[in-house]
């Protein structure tokens, strides 16, 4: 089978966009928390994305209180987790978690014993986030029920039943997208506007839908790290939209020979991104082989781009 495999190291800058790490230091925030009825030693963990990287911090619960402080370049969704220690269970990793949208300034979090039931004050971003979640409550409940139904069907290997769920999922996705789009159009200055826009756009961003919504956002949102990243996503989506010429790239193949996409001009080319560790990729490989064998006499070629970090793994096995 005539398939050409190249590495992906030089290609990645054209496919992904990282947030600018040279951005400003941001504005300070503080979290003052109280868990009034906690009887045993405990630790509160906070997790979020900062500067395009995962950030984790922890604080010991002392006399029922904990605190965090730092800086934010923009409002960000974080999760807090309360981990208890007691005589019966030395370390309890129960899923006692709270999603909170952080913003600049002072944020107060109060609860009696479970952080998942805490009240949050001082963050307009969190207020808007909670409003949106309330509007999505029914959709999320339907989604949870569908997930449970899907697990049962998968357990029983009921492929026909799973297929019947597809239309229900699609309708639920459309309902969710409408709620989020309506919220965004009514709250273009909200500190969570970019978060909502990313939810609406999804992974497969359609510029004709996303760009008009993005243009309605205020200047601060557009100039934020996430705003600049989203603008790049729009431009990338325009370049890779159906009907647009493929973006040119070149990379060495497994034998060290430089291969460019333009060298296939005049042929039908499938650019196949794959990896040796990717189960679905390997499962699809026989179908790709069949397609090549069927259409190779009609000018069909396959350019395989390996995502492996080792040269030997990026070969066809």
C-alpha positions as a Python dict, from the first residue, in 0.01 Angstrom:
ca = {
    (1, 'X'): (0, 0, 0),
    (2, 'X'): (143, 336, -99),
    (3, 'X'): (103, 551, 207),
    (4, 'X'): (350, 823, 302),
    (5, 'X'): (406, 887, 673),
    (6, 'X'): (557, 1202, 815),
    (7, 'X'): (608, 1331, 1168),
    (8, 'X'): (398, 1607, 1309),
    (9, 'X'): (649, 1818, 1505),
    (10, 'X'): (681, 2095, 1245),
    (11, 'X'): (313, 2080, 1158),
    (12, 'X'): (169, 2147, 1502),
    (13, 'X'): (218, 2528, 1504),
    (14, 'X'): (-17, 2548, 1206),
    (15, 'X'): (-281, 2334, 1379),
    (16, 'X'): (-293, 2454, 1739),
    (17, 'X'): (-276, 2787, 1911),
    (18, 'X'): (-135, 2834, 2261),
    (19, 'X'): (-213, 3135, 2472),
    (20, 'X'): (51, 3407, 2481),
    (21, 'X'): (263, 3347, 2788),
    (22, 'X'): (402, 3701, 2768),
    (23, 'X'): (66, 3846, 2869),
    (24, 'X'): (41, 4081, 3163),
    (25, 'X'): (64, 3951, 3518),
    (26, 'X'): (-308, 4007, 3566),
    (27, 'X'): (-514, 4145, 3853),
    (28, 'X'): (-521, 4012, 4211),
    (29, 'X'): (-794, 3794, 4355),
    (30, 'X'): (-848, 3640, 4698),
    (31, 'X'): (-1068, 3357, 4821),
    (32, 'X'): (-1177, 3347, 5185),
    (33, 'X'): (-1353, 3022, 5267),
    (34, 'X'): (-1533, 2878, 5569),
    (35, 'X'): (-1643, 2519, 5636),
    (36, 'X'): (-1807, 2580, 5974),
    (37, 'X'): (-1889, 2222, 6083),
    (38, 'X'): (-1582, 2033, 5962),
    (39, 'X'): (-1465, 1816, 6253),
    (40, 'X'): (-1155, 1651, 6103),
    (41, 'X'): (-837, 1777, 5936),
    (42, 'X'): (-896, 1856, 5571),
    (43, 'X'): (-733, 2008, 5266),
    (44, 'X'): (-895, 2223, 5000),
    (45, 'X'): (-753, 2194, 4648),
    (46, 'X'): (-808, 2444, 4368),
    (47, 'X'): (-759, 2361, 4001),
    (48, 'X'): (-782, 2591, 3697),
    (49, 'X'): (-619, 2690, 3369),
    (50, 'X'): (-380, 2986, 3388),
    (51, 'X'): (-172, 3114, 3100),
    (52, 'X'): (-262, 2812, 2891),
    (53, 'X'): (-138, 2567, 3156),
    (54, 'X'): (-295, 2362, 3435),
    (55, 'X'): (-260, 2521, 3778),
    (56, 'X'): (-317, 2343, 4110),
    (57, 'X'): (-284, 2481, 4464),
    (58, 'X'): (-389, 2364, 4809),
    (59, 'X'): (-474, 2510, 5149),
    (60, 'X'): (-509, 2340, 5487),
    (61, 'X'): (-839, 2388, 5664),
    (62, 'X'): (-761, 2557, 5999),
    (63, 'X'): (-1038, 2630, 6247),
    (64, 'X'): (-1283, 2575, 5965),
    (65, 'X'): (-1121, 2835, 5738),
    (66, 'X'): (-907, 2835, 5423),
    (67, 'X'): (-780, 3096, 5178),
    (68, 'X'): (-620, 3136, 4836),
    (69, 'X'): (-477, 3437, 4657),
    (70, 'X'): (-315, 3506, 4324),
    (71, 'X'): (-360, 3695, 3999),
    (72, 'X'): (-589, 3647, 3700),
    (73, 'X'): (-548, 3775, 3346),
    (74, 'X'): (-919, 3714, 3290),
    (75, 'X'): (-1214, 3544, 3462),
    (76, 'X'): (-1160, 3168, 3476),
    (77, 'X'): (-1361, 2860, 3571),
    (78, 'X'): (-1201, 2673, 3863),
    (79, 'X'): (-1288, 2370, 4072),
    (80, 'X'): (-1249, 2339, 4449),
    (81, 'X'): (-1226, 1998, 4615),
    (82, 'X'): (-1246, 1926, 4989),
    (83, 'X'): (-1043, 1620, 5096),
    (84, 'X'): (-1099, 1503, 5453),
    (85, 'X'): (-880, 1300, 5688),
    (86, 'X'): (-1031, 1103, 5975),
    (87, 'X'): (-975, 799, 6194),
    (88, 'X'): (-1201, 566, 5992),
    (89, 'X'): (-1060, 658, 5652),
    (90, 'X'): (-707, 804, 5663),
    (91, 'X'): (-759, 984, 5333),
    (92, 'X'): (-1104, 1030, 5183),
    (93, 'X'): (-1105, 1135, 4816),
    (94, 'X'): (-1481, 1181, 4801),
    (95, 'X'): (-1604, 1390, 4510),
    (96, 'X'): (-1690, 1688, 4728),
    (97, 'X'): (-1635, 1948, 4460),
    (98, 'X'): (-1753, 2296, 4367),
    (99, 'X'): (-1726, 2469, 4029),
    (100, 'X'): (-1668, 2841, 4081),
    (101, 'X'): (-1600, 3112, 3825),
    (102, 'X'): (-1320, 3330, 3960),
    (103, 'X'): (-1289, 3701, 3893),
    (104, 'X'): (-1069, 3980, 4024),
    (105, 'X'): (-1128, 4107, 4376),
    (106, 'X'): (-1237, 3936, 4696),
    (107, 'X'): (-1447, 3618, 4679),
    (108, 'X'): (-1615, 3463, 4982),
    (109, 'X'): (-1713, 3095, 4999),
    (110, 'X'): (-1923, 2965, 5290),
    (111, 'X'): (-2060, 2620, 5373),
    (112, 'X'): (-2139, 2405, 5675),
    (113, 'X'): (-1975, 2072, 5589),
    (114, 'X'): (-1984, 2006, 5212),
    (115, 'X'): (-1805, 2239, 4972),
    (116, 'X'): (-2034, 2125, 4690),
    (117, 'X'): (-2318, 2306, 4871),
    (118, 'X'): (-2125, 2627, 4935),
    (119, 'X'): (-2251, 2977, 4859),
    (120, 'X'): (-2022, 3209, 4663),
    (121, 'X'): (-2028, 3588, 4679),
    (122, 'X'): (-1805, 3859, 4535),
    (123, 'X'): (-1768, 3727, 4180),
    (124, 'X'): (-1994, 3861, 3906),
    (125, 'X'): (-1853, 3593, 3676),
    (126, 'X'): (-1973, 3322, 3914),
    (127, 'X'): (-2316, 3485, 3943),
    (128, 'X'): (-2356, 3476, 3564),
    (129, 'X'): (-2222, 3121, 3551),
    (130, 'X'): (-2479, 3005, 3808),
    (131, 'X'): (-2758, 3180, 3612),
    (132, 'X'): (-2656, 2996, 3297),
    (133, 'X'): (-2635, 2662, 3480),
    (134, 'X'): (-2985, 2718, 3616),
    (135, 'X'): (-3114, 2772, 3263),
    (136, 'X'): (-2936, 2454, 3153),
    (137, 'X'): (-3057, 2249, 3448),
    (138, 'X'): (-3334, 2065, 3260),
    (139, 'X'): (-3107, 1995, 2963),
    (140, 'X'): (-2834, 1862, 3192),
    (141, 'X'): (-3081, 1636, 3371),
    (142, 'X'): (-3198, 1497, 3037),
    (143, 'X'): (-2837, 1446, 2939),
    (144, 'X'): (-2760, 1255, 3259),
    (145, 'X'): (-3060, 1030, 3196),
    (146, 'X'): (-2944, 965, 2840),
    (147, 'X'): (-2595, 884, 2964),
    (148, 'X'): (-2740, 627, 3201),
    (149, 'X'): (-2952, 481, 2922),
    (150, 'X'): (-2650, 467, 2690),
    (151, 'X'): (-2440, 283, 2950),
    (152, 'X'): (-2710, 20, 2987),
    (153, 'X'): (-2738, -25, 2610),
    (154, 'X'): (-2359, -45, 2576),
    (155, 'X'): (-2344, -300, 2858),
    (156, 'X'): (-2597, -516, 2671),
    (157, 'X'): (-2421, -449, 2338),
    (158, 'X'): (-2746, -315, 2194),
    (159, 'X'): (-2610, -132, 1889),
    (160, 'X'): (-2957, -73, 1743),
    (161, 'X'): (-3072, 89, 2066),
    (162, 'X'): (-2761, 307, 2076),
    (163, 'X'): (-2824, 419, 1719),
    (164, 'X'): (-3180, 520, 1809),
    (165, 'X'): (-3040, 751, 2076),
    (166, 'X'): (-2849, 957, 1819),
    (167, 'X'): (-3147, 1172, 1717),
    (168, 'X'): (-3231, 1235, 2084),
    (169, 'X'): (-2872, 1344, 2151),
    (170, 'X'): (-2879, 1575, 1849),
    (171, 'X'): (-3205, 1735, 1963),
    (172, 'X'): (-3067, 1782, 2315),
    (173, 'X'): (-2745, 1936, 2179),
    (174, 'X'): (-2952, 2177, 1970),
    (175, 'X'): (-3160, 2272, 2275),
    (176, 'X'): (-2846, 2336, 2479),
    (177, 'X'): (-2690, 2544, 2202),
    (178, 'X'): (-3004, 2759, 2173),
    (179, 'X'): (-3006, 2833, 2547),
    (180, 'X'): (-2638, 2927, 2543),
    (181, 'X'): (-2675, 3139, 2227),
    (182, 'X'): (-2972, 3327, 2376),
    (183, 'X'): (-2777, 3386, 2699),
    (184, 'X'): (-2478, 3515, 2502),
    (185, 'X'): (-2683, 3754, 2288),
    (186, 'X'): (-2844, 3901, 2601),
    (187, 'X'): (-2519, 3919, 2799),
    (188, 'X'): (-2246, 4025, 2555),
    (189, 'X'): (-2063, 4214, 2833),
    (190, 'X'): (-2073, 3924, 3079),
    (191, 'X'): (-1733, 3816, 3219),
    (192, 'X'): (-1822, 3459, 3109),
    (193, 'X'): (-1919, 3561, 2753),
    (194, 'X'): (-1612, 3398, 2599),
    (195, 'X'): (-1671, 3079, 2796),
    (196, 'X'): (-2028, 3064, 2661),
    (197, 'X'): (-1911, 3144, 2308),
    (198, 'X'): (-1663, 2855, 2323),
    (199, 'X'): (-1945, 2626, 2437),
    (200, 'X'): (-2165, 2740, 2149),
    (201, 'X'): (-1886, 2711, 1890),
    (202, 'X'): (-1774, 2369, 2008),
    (203, 'X'): (-1474, 2184, 1869),
    (204, 'X'): (-1585, 2212, 1505),
    (205, 'X'): (-1606, 2591, 1492),
    (206, 'X'): (-1809, 2734, 1205),
    (207, 'X'): (-1680, 3089, 1136),
    (208, 'X'): (-2005, 3204, 974),
    (209, 'X'): (-2182, 3134, 1306),
    (210, 'X'): (-1908, 3218, 1557),
    (211, 'X'): (-1765, 3539, 1411),
    (212, 'X'): (-2087, 3750, 1431),
    (213, 'X'): (-2125, 3650, 1797),
    (214, 'X'): (-1760, 3726, 1869),
    (215, 'X'): (-1790, 4073, 1715),
    (216, 'X'): (-2070, 4157, 1961),
    (217, 'X'): (-1844, 4106, 2264),
    (218, 'X'): (-1695, 4406, 2441),
    (219, 'X'): (-1338, 4527, 2389),
    (220, 'X'): (-1205, 4373, 2712),
    (221, 'X'): (-1328, 4027, 2616),
    (222, 'X'): (-1182, 4049, 2265),
    (223, 'X'): (-844, 4167, 2395),
    (224, 'X'): (-822, 3903, 2670),
    (225, 'X'): (-594, 3598, 2621),
    (226, 'X'): (-900, 3381, 2549),
    (227, 'X'): (-1039, 3645, 2314),
    (228, 'X'): (-718, 3658, 2111),
    (229, 'X'): (-706, 3279, 2102),
    (230, 'X'): (-1068, 3262, 1983),
    (231, 'X'): (-994, 3515, 1707),
    (232, 'X'): (-713, 3285, 1590),
    (233, 'X'): (-954, 2990, 1593),
    (234, 'X'): (-1190, 3184, 1367),
    (235, 'X'): (-913, 3268, 1120),
    (236, 'X'): (-791, 2908, 1124),
    (237, 'X'): (-1144, 2778, 1065),
    (238, 'X'): (-1178, 3012, 766),
    (239, 'X'): (-860, 2873, 614),
    (240, 'X'): (-962, 2511, 670),
    (241, 'X'): (-1330, 2545, 574),
    (242, 'X'): (-1479, 2317, 310),
    (243, 'X'): (-1390, 2452, -34),
    (244, 'X'): (-1075, 2634, 81),
    (245, 'X'): (-731, 2530, -47),
    (246, 'X'): (-552, 2306, 204),
    (247, 'X'): (-280, 2475, 409),
    (248, 'X'): (63, 2394, 269),
    (249, 'X'): (311, 2207, 491),
    (250, 'X'): (622, 1998, 450),
    (251, 'X'): (786, 1739, 675),
    (252, 'X'): (1037, 1458, 655),
    (253, 'X'): (901, 1105, 610),
    (254, 'X'): (1024, 794, 793),
    (255, 'X'): (1323, 771, 553),
    (256, 'X'): (1418, 1135, 598),
    (257, 'X'): (1285, 1250, 260),
    (258, 'X'): (1107, 1586, 270),
    (259, 'X'): (742, 1560, 162),
    (260, 'X'): (517, 1858, 89),
    (261, 'X'): (142, 1859, 50),
    (262, 'X'): (171, 2060, -272),
    (263, 'X'): (368, 1774, -430),
    (264, 'X'): (35, 1588, -452),
    (265, 'X'): (-132, 1864, -653),
    (266, 'X'): (-371, 1725, -915),
    (267, 'X'): (-457, 1416, -709),
    (268, 'X'): (-723, 1328, -455),
    (269, 'X'): (-543, 1332, -119),
    (270, 'X'): (-654, 1206, 222),
    (271, 'X'): (-442, 1364, 498),
    (272, 'X'): (-467, 1102, 773),
    (273, 'X'): (-361, 1212, 1122),
    (274, 'X'): (-296, 907, 1337),
    (275, 'X'): (-75, 758, 1611),
    (276, 'X'): (38, 409, 1709),
    (277, 'X'): (-120, 456, 2054),
    (278, 'X'): (-457, 566, 1911),
    (279, 'X'): (-695, 268, 1926),
    (280, 'X'): (-968, 419, 1703),
    (281, 'X'): (-703, 521, 1449),
    (282, 'X'): (-568, 168, 1427),
    (283, 'X'): (-919, 22, 1413),
    (284, 'X'): (-998, 246, 1114),
    (285, 'X'): (-677, 153, 934),
    (286, 'X'): (-824, -150, 745),
    (287, 'X'): (-1098, 74, 604),
    (288, 'X'): (-838, 326, 490),
    (289, 'X'): (-645, 45, 320),
    (290, 'X'): (-961, -72, 141),
    (291, 'X'): (-1034, 281, 21),
    (292, 'X'): (-681, 315, -112),
    (293, 'X'): (-691, -18, -295),
    (294, 'X'): (-1027, 73, -450),
    (295, 'X'): (-938, 423, -573),
    (296, 'X'): (-558, 426, -619),
    (297, 'X'): (-593, 389, -997),
    (298, 'X'): (-804, 706, -1004),
    (299, 'X'): (-540, 935, -854),
    (300, 'X'): (-618, 873, -487),
    (301, 'X'): (-327, 909, -241),
    (302, 'X'): (-297, 901, 137),
    (303, 'X'): (-61, 1128, 331),
    (304, 'X'): (-35, 987, 683),
    (305, 'X'): (80, 1229, 953),
    (306, 'X'): (198, 1049, 1265),
    (307, 'X'): (150, 1214, 1604),
    (308, 'X'): (400, 976, 1768),
    (309, 'X'): (702, 1129, 1941),
    (310, 'X'): (928, 840, 1838),
    (311, 'X'): (1028, 790, 1477),
    (312, 'X'): (993, 410, 1484),
    (313, 'X'): (640, 429, 1626),
    (314, 'X'): (530, 659, 1345),
    (315, 'X'): (570, 390, 1081),
    (316, 'X'): (291, 179, 940),
    (317, 'X'): (286, -141, 1148),
}
